[in-house]
């Protein structure tokens, strides 16, 4: 069962790869989820709450744990991280979005690695972005990114759900978001997760409309990021056409 407990080995592997890529001169932004799920575990709750105050309380506890672990792991590789918490209002308001962009650019200039999450402690349904796939796409757009990588629990977009259909085939390249592509979006896989393939296709739409590529790959193999940034085919590539 999904417990919300942190998989430290997976975290460490991801941090090691990101630190290595940063050392090679690439500017990186990490959009990380998990605060509410971690809070559920830290507070000893049996399941993820459904009421807003409890979810926000879990987020407040979990966000501390999340950033503590990221800070500790990145420090081992001599990297400084910065926390940025956003709501939908921050991204919809021109002034607040500009402030976010200015801070983001300055952090990158200073060599820090921004870690962005939705501010679940204050975000209500009316002002929430809603899921981290959408948030990641909006952040990538604001940052003028060249590439967005979404780490999933499967290898990419398939012709069917590979967990249920042994004949499901990976789709390596998507150049147009057709109704047939949207029809492939399945249900989200984890009770503690928010979002699924449908939100990833929404993120792909944002990427492709704004001229940057997006890749869906398996988060259990973060070392594949080395290949992805070099253009080696991994997972599913959503090709933008390079209008950015």
N, C-alpha and C positions, 0 to 999 in steps of 0.2 A: 504493500500500500504506500501511497504518497504521504510522507511524514512532514515535509517542510524542512527537514534537517539538511544542513549544508553538506554537499559532496566536496570535501576539502581537496581531494586529489584532483577532481575535475577543475575546481577553481584554480589550483596551483598550476595545472597544465596550461590553462587559458592565460593566466597572468604571465607565465614564462614565455609563451609565444608572443603575446602582445608587447612585452618588454623587449624581446628580440627584434620584432618588427620596428618598434620605436627607435631602437639603437641603430637600425639601418637607415634612419632618416625619414621614416614615414610619420605623418601626423595622424594620430588616432583619437577617436572619441568612442567611449564605451557607453552604450545604453543598456543598463542592467535592471532586470526585474528581480523579484524575490523577497522584497521587504515584508509584505503581508504574510507570505508563507513562512518566513523565518520567525516572524512575530508569533504566529500560531504555535510554532514549536517552542519558542522561548517562554511563552506564557502557559504552556502545558495544556492548551486546548485540544479537544479530541478531533475537531474538524474546523474548516475555514468558516468563520462567521458570515452571516448574510446581512446583518444590520450595519448601517454606516458607522455609528460610533465605535463598534467593536472592531470593524475592519481598519478604521483609522488608528485605533489604539494599537492594533497588531503592527501596522505600518510604522508607527512611532518607535516601537521596540525593535522591530526587525531592521529598520534603516540603520540604526546604531551598529548592530551586529554586522550588517552587510558592509558598511564602510570601514569598520574596524578590520575585517578580514582583508578587504582590498588594500587598505593602507599598509597593513602588516606584510602582505605578500609582495606588493610592488616595492616596498622599502628594501626588501631583500635583494632586489635588482637595481637599487639606487634610482628609483623613479618616484616622482612626487605625483600624487593624485589630488584631484579637486572634485568636490561634490557639487552638483547642480540639480536642484529640485524644481520641477516645473508643473504648472497646471495648464489646462486649455486656454485660460484667460491670458496667460503669459505669452502664448504663441499667437493668439488672435489679435491682441492689441499691438498696433504698429510700434508704439513707443516702448512697450515692455519687450517685444520681440527684438527690437534694435538693441536694447540694453543687454539682452541675453546674448545676441550675436557679438557685441563688442567685448563682453566678458569672455566668451568662448574663444574668440580670436586672440585676445591678450593672454589667456592661459596657454594656448598653443605656442605663442611667441616665447613665452617664459619657460617652455619645455615641460609643462605639467600635462598630465593626461586627464581630461575631464571625464567624470563618470556621471551620467545623466540618468535620472529616474523621475517618474511622475511623483509629485508631492502628495502621496496618498493620505497623509495626515490631515490635509485640509480640502482635498479635491472631493467635491460631491458630484453626483451624476450630471448636474447641469454644467459644471466647469471641468469635468474630467476629459482627458484625451481618450482614456478607456483601455488601451492596451499598448504594450511596449513596441510592437511591430509598427503601429501607426506613429508612435512617438519617435521611434528611430528614423523613420522616413522623413518626418518633419524636421528633426534635428539635422539630418543629412542635407536636406534642402536648405535650411538656414545656414549651414556651415559651408555650402558650396562644395560638397564632397564629390569625389570622383567615383566612389564605390560604396555601396551599402551591403553589408553581409549580415544576414539573419541566421543565427544558430538555432536549429530546430532539434526535435527529438527523432526525426527521420532524415534521410539523405537528401531530400529535395521534394520537388513536385512529381507525383507519380500518376500513372493512368488510372490507378485505383488505390485504396488504402492498403499498403504493403503489410500491415499488421493483420489484415483479414483476408487478403487475396494473394495467394502465392504467385499468381501470374502478373501481378502489378509490375509495370516497367517504369524506370526513372526517365523523366523527360529532361534531357540535358540543356535544351535551349528553348526559350520562349521569346519571340520577337514581336508578338502582338497578343494583347489580352482579349481573346475572343470569348463569346458565350460558352464555347466548349471548354476553354481553360477554366473559367469561373465555375463550371459545373463539377470540376475535379476537386474543389475544396471540400474537405471532410470535416468531421467534428473535432474539437480540441481533445487532446489525449489525456491530460492530467487534471485531477480534481482541484489541484492547487494552482494550476496555470490559468492564465487569462488570455484567450485568443487561440487561434489555430491557423489552418491554411487559408481560411477566408481573410483573416486580417493580414496575412503575408501577401496575398494577392492585392489587397488594398494598398499595402506599402509599395508593392511593385508598380502599381498604377502611378503613385506619386513620383517614384523614381523615374519611370519611363517618360512621364510627361514633363519632367524637369531636367532631362538630359544626363542622368547618371545611371550606371548599371547597378543591378542588385543580384546577389547570389543567395540562395538558400542552401545551407549545408548542415551537416550533423554536428551538433555541439559537443558530442562525446569524443570527437576527433579534432580538437582545436588546431593541431599541427597542420591540418589541411589549409589553414589560412596562409601558410607560406606559398602554396601552389596558387591559391585564389588570387593573391595580390600580384603574382607573376603572370596571370592570365591562363594558367593551366586549367583545363576543364574539370571542375569539381561541383557536385550537386547540380542545381538548376540555375542557369544564368538567364536573367531577364535583361535583354539587350535594349538599350535606350535609343540607339541611333546617334548618340553623341551630339545632341543639340546644345548641351550645357556649355 
